[in-house]
Amino acid sequence: MAKSSQTTEQAAPPEGRGPLWRWLYEEAIDHLFPWSGRFLRQRFAFKAAGIGLAVVVTATWILAAEGRVTSAVVIGWWAGWSVYEVIARKHCKPWVKEGPWWGSKRRPASTVDLIAYVATKNLLIGAGLFLILSMLGLVRPVA
């Protein structure tokens, strides 16, 4: 057990905070990409699945923006991506923030922590994207 704790502590990014632009950049990368440098040391199949899913989810959102797929398809792919993201974060970024959202203190995450984090984050991102697409008239509400 102590060994996995040490691995998590070594994998977690430093807690210091630099300029605002750097903090915003690091927050965006941390929330949008479930991988870290550890991703490159994973098995080929895991890397291929991650890259493939990222391409499919991105393509699905682009097709949704063009009005070529329904919101149900986007939700389905988004759910699949979320499952993959929990697995990827468990291997590559096994930590969550502790304390206020603007803070930088992190702690080792359990699987339940990662599921809650990914579900909340992806729900907010998805809702924001759907709102933007519907405001542009590109996605119709499901009847």
TIRO-2110 file (N, C-alpha, C; in Angstrom, 1 decimal):
// TIRO-2110
0.8, -1.2, 0.0, N, 1, A
0.0, 0.0, 0.0, CA, 1, A
0.9, 1.3, 0.0, C, 1, A
1.9, 1.2, 0.8, N, 2, A
2.8, 2.4, 0.8, CA, 2, A
3.5, 2.7, -0.5, C, 2, A
3.7, 1.6, -1.3, N, 3, A
4.4, 1.8, -2.6, CA, 3, A
3.5, 2.6, -3.5, C, 3, A
2.2, 2.2, -3.6, N, 4, A
1.3, 2.9, -4.4, CA, 4, A
1.1, 4.4, -4.0, C, 4, A
1.1, 4.6, -2.7, N, 5, A
1.1, 6.0, -2.2, CA, 5, A
2.3, 6.8, -2.6, C, 5, A
3.5, 6.2, -2.6, N, 6, A
4.6, 6.9, -3.1, CA, 6, A
4.6, 7.2, -4.6, C, 6, A
4.1, 6.2, -5.3, N, 7, A
3.9, 6.4, -6.7, CA, 7, A
3.0, 7.6, -7.0, C, 7, A
1.9, 7.7, -6.3, N, 8, A
0.9, 8.7, -6.5, CA, 8, A
1.5, 10.1, -6.2, C, 8, A
2.3, 10.1, -5.1, N, 9, A
2.9, 11.4, -4.7, CA, 9, A
3.9, 11.8, -5.7, C, 9, A
4.7, 10.9, -6.3, N, 10, A
5.6, 11.2, -7.3, CA, 10, A
4.9, 11.7, -8.6, C, 10, A
3.8, 11.1, -8.9, N, 11, A
3.1, 11.4, -10.1, CA, 11, A
2.4, 12.8, -10.0, C, 11, A
2.0, 13.2, -8.8, N, 12, A
1.2, 14.4, -8.7, CA, 12, A
2.1, 15.6, -9.1, C, 12, A
1.5, 16.6, -9.7, N, 13, A
2.3, 17.8, -10.1, CA, 13, A
2.6, 18.6, -8.8, C, 13, A
3.6, 19.5, -9.0, N, 14, A
4.0, 20.4, -7.8, CA, 14, A
2.8, 21.3, -7.4, C, 14, A
2.8, 21.6, -6.2, N, 15, A
1.7, 22.4, -5.6, CA, 15, A
1.9, 24.0, -5.8, C, 15, A
3.1, 24.4, -6.2, N, 16, A
3.3, 25.8, -6.4, CA, 16, A
2.5, 26.4, -7.5, C, 16, A
2.2, 27.7, -7.5, N, 17, A
1.5, 28.3, -8.5, CA, 17, A
2.2, 29.5, -9.1, C, 17, A
2.3, 29.5, -10.4, N, 18, A
3.1, 30.6, -11.1, CA, 18, A
2.1, 31.7, -11.5, C, 18, A
2.4, 32.3, -12.7, N, 19, A
1.6, 33.4, -13.2, CA, 19, A
0.2, 32.9, -13.6, C, 19, A
-0.8, 33.8, -13.6, N, 20, A
-2.2, 33.4, -13.9, CA, 20, A
-2.3, 32.6, -15.2, C, 20, A
-1.6, 33.1, -16.3, N, 21, A
-1.8, 32.4, -17.6, CA, 21, A
-1.3, 31.0, -17.5, C, 21, A
-0.2, 30.8, -16.8, N, 22, A
0.3, 29.4, -16.7, CA, 22, A
-0.7, 28.5, -15.9, C, 22, A
-1.2, 29.1, -14.8, N, 23, A
-2.2, 28.3, -14.0, CA, 23, A
-3.4, 28.0, -14.9, C, 23, A
-3.9, 28.9, -15.7, N, 24, A
-5.1, 28.6, -16.5, CA, 24, A
-4.7, 27.6, -17.6, C, 24, A
-3.5, 27.6, -18.1, N, 25, A
-3.1, 26.6, -19.1, CA, 25, A
-3.0, 25.3, -18.5, C, 25, A
-2.4, 25.2, -17.3, N, 26, A
-2.3, 23.9, -16.6, CA, 26, A
-3.6, 23.3, -16.2, C, 26, A
-4.5, 24.2, -15.8, N, 27, A
-5.9, 23.7, -15.4, CA, 27, A
-6.6, 23.2, -16.7, C, 27, A
-6.5, 23.9, -17.8, N, 28, A
-7.1, 23.4, -19.0, CA, 28, A
-6.6, 22.0, -19.4, C, 28, A
-5.3, 21.9, -19.4, N, 29, A
-4.6, 20.6, -19.8, CA, 29, A
-5.0, 19.5, -18.8, C, 29, A
-5.0, 19.8, -17.5, N, 30, A
-5.4, 18.8, -16.5, CA, 30, A
-6.8, 18.3, -16.7, C, 30, A
-7.7, 19.2, -17.0, N, 31, A
-9.1, 18.8, -17.2, CA, 31, A
-9.5, 18.2, -18.5, C, 31, A
-8.8, 18.7, -19.6, N, 32, A
-9.2, 18.2, -20.9, CA, 32, A
-8.5, 16.9, -21.3, C, 32, A
-7.3, 16.7, -20.8, N, 33, A
-6.6, 15.5, -21.2, CA, 33, A
-6.3, 14.6, -20.0, C, 33, A
-6.8, 13.3, -20.1, N, 34, A
-6.6, 12.4, -18.9, CA, 34, A
-5.2, 11.8, -18.8, C, 34, A
-4.4, 12.1, -19.7, N, 35, A
-3.1, 11.5, -19.8, CA, 35, A
-2.0, 12.4, -19.2, C, 35, A
-0.9, 11.8, -18.8, N, 36, A
0.3, 12.5, -18.3, CA, 36, A
1.5, 11.8, -19.1, C, 36, A
2.7, 12.1, -18.6, N, 37, A
3.8, 11.5, -19.2, CA, 37, A
3.8, 10.0, -19.0, C, 37, A
3.1, 9.5, -18.0, N, 38, A
3.0, 8.0, -17.8, CA, 38, A
2.2, 7.3, -18.9, C, 38, A
1.4, 8.1, -19.7, N, 39, A
0.7, 7.5, -20.8, CA, 39, A
1.6, 6.9, -21.8, C, 39, A
2.7, 7.5, -22.1, N, 40, A
3.6, 7.0, -23.1, CA, 40, A
4.3, 5.7, -22.7, C, 40, A
4.3, 5.4, -21.4, N, 41, A
4.9, 4.2, -20.9, CA, 41, A
3.8, 3.0, -20.8, C, 41, A
2.6, 3.3, -21.2, N, 42, A
1.5, 2.3, -21.2, CA, 42, A
1.6, 1.4, -22.4, C, 42, A
0.9, 0.3, -22.3, N, 43, A
0.9, -0.7, -23.4, CA, 43, A
0.3, 0.0, -24.7, C, 43, A
0.7, -0.5, -25.8, N, 44, A
0.3, 0.0, -27.1, CA, 44, A
-1.2, 0.1, -27.2, C, 44, A
-1.9, -1.0, -26.8, N, 45, A
-3.3, -1.1, -27.0, CA, 45, A
-4.0, 0.0, -26.2, C, 45, A
-3.5, 0.3, -25.0, N, 46, A
-4.1, 1.4, -24.1, CA, 46, A
-3.9, 2.7, -24.8, C, 46, A
-2.7, 3.0, -25.3, N, 47, A
-2.4, 4.2, -26.0, CA, 47, A
-3.3, 4.4, -27.3, C, 47, A
-3.4, 3.3, -28.0, N, 48, A
-4.2, 3.3, -29.3, CA, 48, A
-5.7, 3.6, -29.0, C, 48, A
-6.2, 2.9, -27.9, N, 49, A
-7.6, 3.1, -27.5, CA, 49, A
-7.8, 4.6, -27.1, C, 49, A
-6.9, 5.1, -26.4, N, 50, A
-7.1, 6.5, -25.9, CA, 50, A
-7.1, 7.5, -27.1, C, 50, A
-6.1, 7.3, -28.0, N, 51, A
-6.0, 8.2, -29.1, CA, 51, A
-7.2, 8.0, -30.0, C, 51, A
-7.6, 6.8, -30.2, N, 52, A
-8.8, 6.5, -31.1, CA, 52, A
-10.1, 7.1, -30.5, C, 52, A
-10.3, 6.9, -29.2, N, 53, A
-11.5, 7.5, -28.6, CA, 53, A
-11.5, 9.0, -28.6, C, 53, A
-10.3, 9.6, -28.4, N, 54, A
-10.2, 11.1, -28.5, CA, 54, A
-10.6, 11.6, -29.9, C, 54, A
-10.1, 10.9, -30.9, N, 55, A
-10.5, 11.3, -32.3, CA, 55, A
-12.0, 11.1, -32.5, C, 55, A
-12.5, 10.0, -32.1, N, 56, A
-14.0, 9.7, -32.3, CA, 56, A
-14.8, 10.7, -31.6, C, 56, A
-14.5, 11.0, -30.3, N, 57, A
-15.3, 12.0, -29.6, CA, 57, A
-15.2, 13.4, -30.2, C, 57, A
-14.0, 13.8, -30.6, N, 58, A
-13.8, 15.1, -31.3, CA, 58, A
-14.6, 15.1, -32.6, C, 58, A
-14.5, 14.1, -33.4, N, 59, A
-15.3, 14.0, -34.7, CA, 59, A
-16.8, 14.1, -34.4, C, 59, A
-17.2, 13.4, -33.4, N, 60, A
-18.7, 13.4, -33.1, CA, 60, A
-19.1, 14.8, -32.7, C, 60, A
-18.3, 15.5, -31.9, N, 61, A
-18.7, 16.9, -31.6, CA, 61, A
-18.7, 17.8, -32.8, C, 61, A
-17.7, 17.6, -33.7, N, 62, A
-17.7, 18.4, -35.0, CA, 62, A
-18.9, 18.1, -35.8, C, 62, A
-19.3, 16.8, -35.9, N, 63, A
-20.5, 16.4, -36.7, CA, 63, A
-21.7, 17.0, -36.0, C, 63, A
-21.8, 17.0, -34.7, N, 64, A
-22.9, 17.6, -34.0, CA, 64, A
-23.0, 19.1, -34.3, C, 64, A
-21.8, 19.8, -34.4, N, 65, A
-21.8, 21.2, -34.7, CA, 65, A
-22.3, 21.5, -36.1, C, 65, A
-22.1, 20.5, -37.0, N, 66, A
-22.6, 20.7, -38.4, CA, 66, A
-24.0, 20.2, -38.5, C, 66, A
-24.6, 19.7, -37.4, N, 67, A
-26.0, 19.2, -37.5, CA, 67, A
-26.2, 17.9, -38.1, C, 67, A
-25.1, 17.1, -38.2, N, 68, A
-25.2, 15.8, -38.9, CA, 68, A
-25.5, 14.6, -37.9, C, 68, A
-25.4, 14.8, -36.6, N, 69, A
-25.7, 13.7, -35.7, CA, 69, A
-26.7, 14.2, -34.6, C, 69, A
-27.4, 13.4, -34.0, N, 70, A
-28.3, 13.8, -33.0, CA, 70, A
-27.6, 13.9, -31.6, C, 70, A
-28.3, 14.6, -30.7, N, 71, A
-27.7, 14.8, -29.4, CA, 71, A
-27.5, 13.4, -28.7, C, 71, A
-28.4, 12.5, -29.0, N, 72, A
-28.3, 11.1, -28.3, CA, 72, A
-27.0, 10.4, -28.7, C, 72, A
-26.6, 10.6, -29.9, N, 73, A
-25.3, 10.0, -30.4, CA, 73, A
-24.1, 10.6, -29.6, C, 73, A
-24.2, 12.0, -29.5, N, 74, A
-23.1, 12.7, -28.8, CA, 74, A
-23.1, 12.2, -27.3, C, 74, A
-24.2, 12.1, -26.7, N, 75, A
-24.3, 11.7, -25.3, CA, 75, A
-23.7, 10.3, -25.1, C, 75, A
-24.1, 9.4, -26.1, N, 76, A
-23.5, 8.0, -26.0, CA, 76, A
-22.0, 8.0, -26.1, C, 76, A
-21.5, 8.7, -27.1, N, 77, A
-20.0, 8.7, -27.2, CA, 77, A
-19.4, 9.4, -26.0, C, 77, A
-20.0, 10.4, -25.5, N, 78, A
-19.5, 11.1, -24.3, CA, 78, A
-19.4, 10.2, -23.1, C, 78, A
-20.4, 9.4, -23.0, N, 79, A
-20.5, 8.4, -21.9, CA, 79, A
-19.3, 7.4, -22.0, C, 79, A
-19.1, 6.9, -23.3, N, 80, A
-18.0, 6.0, -23.5, CA, 80, A
-16.7, 6.6, -23.2, C, 80, A
-16.5, 7.9, -23.6, N, 81, A
-15.3, 8.6, -23.3, CA, 81, A
-15.1, 8.7, -21.8, C, 81, A
-16.1, 9.0, -21.1, N, 82, A
-16.0, 9.1, -19.6, CA, 82, A
-15.5, 7.9, -19.0, C, 82, A
-16.0, 6.7, -19.4, N, 83, A
-15.6, 5.5, -18.9, CA, 83, A
-14.1, 5.3, -19.1, C, 83, A
-13.7, 5.6, -20.4, N, 84, A
-12.2, 5.5, -20.7, CA, 84, A
-11.4, 6.5, -19.9, C, 84, A
-11.9, 7.7, -19.7, N, 85, A
-11.2, 8.7, -19.0, CA, 85, A
-11.0, 8.3, -17.5, C, 85, A
-11.9, 7.7, -16.9, N, 86, A
-11.7, 7.2, -15.5, CA, 86, A
-10.6, 6.2, -15.5, C, 86, A
-10.6, 5.3, -16.4, N, 87, A
-9.5, 4.3, -16.5, CA, 87, A
-8.2, 4.9, -16.7, C, 87, A
-8.1, 5.8, -17.7, N, 88, A
-6.9, 6.5, -18.0, CA, 88, A
-6.4, 7.4, -16.8, C, 88, A
-7.2, 8.1, -16.2, N, 89, A
-6.8, 8.9, -15.0, CA, 89, A
-6.3, 8.0, -13.9, C, 89, A
-6.9, 6.9, -13.7, N, 90, A
-6.5, 5.9, -12.7, CA, 90, A
-5.0, 5.5, -12.9, C, 90, A
-4.6, 5.4, -14.1, N, 91, A
-3.2, 5.0, -14.4, CA, 91, A
-2.3, 6.2, -14.6, C, 91, A
-2.8, 7.3, -15.1, N, 92, A
-1.9, 8.4, -15.5, CA, 92, A
-2.0, 9.6, -14.5, C, 92, A
-3.1, 9.9, -14.0, N, 93, A
-3.3, 11.1, -13.1, CA, 93, A
-4.1, 10.6, -11.9, C, 93, A
-3.6, 9.8, -11.0, N, 94, A
-4.4, 9.2, -9.9, CA, 94, A
-4.5, 10.2, -8.7, C, 94, A
-4.9, 11.4, -8.9, N, 95, A
-5.1, 12.4, -7.9, CA, 95, A
-6.3, 13.2, -8.2, C, 95, A
-6.8, 13.9, -7.1, N, 96, A
-7.9, 14.9, -7.2, CA, 96, A
-7.5, 16.1, -6.4, C, 96, A
-8.1, 17.2, -6.6, N, 97, A
-7.9, 18.4, -5.8, CA, 97, A
-8.5, 18.3, -4.5, C, 97, A
-7.9, 18.8, -3.5, N, 98, A
-8.5, 18.9, -2.2, CA, 98, A
-8.6, 20.4, -1.8, C, 98, A
-9.8, 20.7, -1.3, N, 99, A
-10.0, 22.1, -0.9, CA, 99, A
-10.7, 22.9, -2.0, C, 99, A
-10.6, 24.2, -2.0, N, 100, A
-11.3, 25.0, -3.0, CA, 100, A
-10.8, 24.7, -4.4, C, 100, A
-11.7, 25.0, -5.4, N, 101, A
-11.4, 24.7, -6.8, CA, 101, A
-10.2, 25.5, -7.3, C, 101, A
-9.9, 26.6, -6.7, N, 102, A
-8.8, 27.5, -7.2, CA, 102, A
-7.5, 27.1, -6.6, C, 102, A
-7.6, 26.2, -5.6, N, 103, A
-6.3, 25.8, -4.9, CA, 103, A
-5.5, 24.8, -5.7, C, 103, A
-4.4, 24.4, -5.2, N, 104, A
-3.5, 23.5, -5.9, CA, 104, A
-3.1, 22.3, -5.1, C, 104, A
-3.7, 22.1, -4.0, N, 105, A
-3.4, 21.0, -3.1, CA, 105, A
-4.1, 19.7, -3.7, C, 105, A
-3.4, 18.7, -3.9, N, 106, A
-3.9, 17.4, -4.4, CA, 106, A
-3.7, 16.3, -3.5, C, 106, A
-4.6, 15.3, -3.6, N, 107, A
-4.4, 14.1, -2.8, CA, 107, A
-4.7, 12.8, -3.7, C, 107, A
-4.2, 11.7, -3.3, N, 108, A
-4.4, 10.4, -4.1, CA, 108, A
-5.9, 10.2, -4.1, C, 108, A
-6.4, 9.7, -5.3, N, 109, A
-7.8, 9.6, -5.5, CA, 109, A
-8.2, 8.1, -5.6, C, 109, A
-9.3, 7.8, -5.0, N, 110, A
-9.9, 6.4, -5.1, CA, 110, A
-10.6, 6.4, -6.5, C, 110, A
-11.0, 5.2, -6.8, N, 111, A
-11.8, 5.1, -8.1, CA, 111, A
-13.1, 5.9, -8.0, C, 111, A
-13.7, 5.8, -6.9, N, 112, A
-15.0, 6.6, -6.7, CA, 112, A
-14.7, 8.1, -6.8, C, 112, A
-13.6, 8.6, -6.3, N, 113, A
-13.2, 10.0, -6.5, CA, 113, A
-13.1, 10.3, -7.9, C, 113, A
-12.4, 9.5, -8.7, N, 114, A
-12.2, 9.7, -10.1, CA, 114, A
-13.5, 9.7, -10.9, C, 114, A
-14.4, 8.7, -10.5, N, 115, A
-15.7, 8.7, -11.2, CA, 115, A
-16.5, 10.0, -11.0, C, 115, A
-16.5, 10.4, -9.7, N, 116, A
-17.2, 11.7, -9.4, CA, 116, A
-16.6, 12.9, -10.1, C, 116, A
-15.3, 12.9, -10.1, N, 117, A
-14.6, 14.0, -10.8, CA, 117, A
-14.9, 14.0, -12.3, C, 117, A
-14.7, 12.9, -13.0, N, 118, A
-14.9, 12.8, -14.4, CA, 118, A
-16.4, 13.1, -14.8, C, 118, A
-17.3, 12.5, -14.0, N, 119, A
-18.7, 12.7, -14.3, CA, 119, A
-19.1, 14.1, -14.2, C, 119, A
-18.7, 14.8, -13.1, N, 120, A
-19.0, 16.2, -12.9, CA, 120, A
-18.4, 17.1, -14.0, C, 120, A
-17.1, 16.9, -14.2, N, 121, A
-16.4, 17.7, -15.2, CA, 121, A
-17.0, 17.5, -16.6, C, 121, A
-17.2, 16.3, -17.0, N, 122, A
-17.8, 16.0, -18.4, CA, 122, A
-19.2, 16.5, -18.5, C, 122, A
-20.0, 16.4, -17.4, N, 123, A
-21.3, 16.9, -17.5, CA, 123, A
-21.3, 18.4, -17.7, C, 123, A
-20.4, 19.1, -17.0, N, 124, A
-20.3, 20.6, -17.2, CA, 124, A
-19.8, 21.0, -18.6, C, 124, A
-18.8, 20.3, -19.0, N, 125, A
-18.3, 20.5, -20.4, CA, 125, A
-19.3, 20.2, -21.4, C, 125, A
-20.0, 19.1, -21.3, N, 126, A
-21.0, 18.7, -22.3, CA, 126, A
-22.1, 19.7, -22.3, C, 126, A
-22.6, 20.1, -21.1, N, 127, A
-23.7, 21.0, -21.1, CA, 127, A
-23.3, 22.3, -21.7, C, 127, A
-22.1, 22.8, -21.5, N, 128, A
-21.6, 24.0, -22.1, CA, 128, A
-21.5, 23.9, -23.6, C, 128, A
-21.0, 22.8, -24.1, N, 129, A
-21.0, 22.6, -25.5, CA, 129, A
-22.3, 22.5, -26.2, C, 129, A
-23.3, 21.8, -25.5, N, 130, A
-24.6, 21.7, -26.0, CA, 130, A
-25.3, 23.1, -26.0, C, 130, A
-25.1, 23.9, -25.0, N, 131, A
-25.6, 25.2, -24.9, CA, 131, A
-25.1, 26.1, -26.1, C, 131, A
-23.8, 26.0, -26.3, N, 132, A
-23.2, 26.8, -27.4, CA, 132, A
-23.8, 26.3, -28.8, C, 132, A
-23.9, 25.0, -29.0, N, 133, A
-24.4, 24.5, -30.2, CA, 133, A
-25.9, 24.8, -30.4, C, 133, A
-26.7, 24.8, -29.3, N, 134, A
-28.1, 25.1, -29.5, CA, 134, A
-28.3, 26.6, -29.7, C, 134, A
-27.4, 27.4, -29.1, N, 135, A
-27.5, 28.9, -29.3, CA, 135, A
-27.2, 29.2, -30.7, C, 135, A
-26.4, 28.4, -31.4, N, 136, A
-26.0, 28.6, -32.8, CA, 136, A
-27.1, 28.0, -33.7, C, 136, A
-28.0, 27.3, -33.1, N, 137, A
-29.1, 26.6, -33.9, CA, 137, A
-28.6, 25.3, -34.5, C, 137, A
-27.6, 24.7, -34.0, N, 138, A
-27.0, 23.5, -34.7, CA, 138, A
-27.5, 22.2, -34.1, C, 138, A
-28.0, 22.3, -32.9, N, 139, A
-28.5, 21.0, -32.2, CA, 139, A
-30.0, 21.3, -31.8, C, 139, A
-30.8, 20.4, -32.2, N, 140, A
-32.2, 20.5, -31.9, CA, 140, A
-32.5, 19.7, -30.6, C, 140, A
-33.4, 20.2, -29.7, N, 141, A
-33.7, 19.5, -28.5, CA, 141, A
-34.4, 18.1, -28.9, C, 141, A
-34.2, 17.1, -28.1, N, 142, A
-34.8, 15.8, -28.3, CA, 142, A
-36.3, 15.9, -27.8, C, 142, A
-37.2, 15.5, -28.7, N, 143, A
-38.6, 15.6, -28.3, CA, 143, A
-39.1, 14.6, -27.4, C, 143, A
END
